[in-house]
Amino acid sequence: MLSTLLNIFKIPELRNKILFTFGMLAAYRIGFVVPVPGVDQSKMGSASSGDGGGLGDLINTFELFTGGNLSQSTIFGLGIMPYISASIIFQLLVTVVPAFEKLQQEGEAGRKKIQEYTRYATVGLCFINAIIWMQYLTSQGFIYPEYSGAFFGM
C-alpha cells in the first residue's frame, strides 16, 4: 500500500492535482478559523450558546444547513451554501428559461457555460449574503463600537 501511495506522487499530473486539493483544503480550514475583523467574538459566542432563546436557536439551526461556524463569524463561515443555492437556481432556470434549456441541450459545451454562470451567481450570492450578515451583526451590536459604520457605510 505504501508503494502505491509513493507511485501516486511520481506521476506529475496526479501529484499536482493532489497537492492542489490539499492546498485548497488548507486554505479553507484557515479561512474557517480566521474571524471577521471588527466583530466581538465573545458576544457572538454568548448569544448563540445562551439560554436556548430565539437568536441562539436561529444561529444554531442556520449552522446546521450551512455547515458554517456563524457563532464565531469567520471569513468562510457561509460554507458552500451560496454555491448550492446558485446551483439550485440554475437547475430551475434551465427548466423555465428557453435560452438555458437550449444551452443544456448543446452538450458538454453548454453545460460548461451553465456551470460558469453558476460560479458567477455564487460570487453574487456571496456578496448579498455578506452584506445582509454584516447588517445583522451591526444591528445586534456584535460589531465593536470603533468599527460601527465601517462596513459598507452602515
Helices and strands as residue ranges (DSSP letters): H 2-8, H 12-33, H 41-48, H 54-66, H 81-96, H 98-105, H 108-139, G 145-147
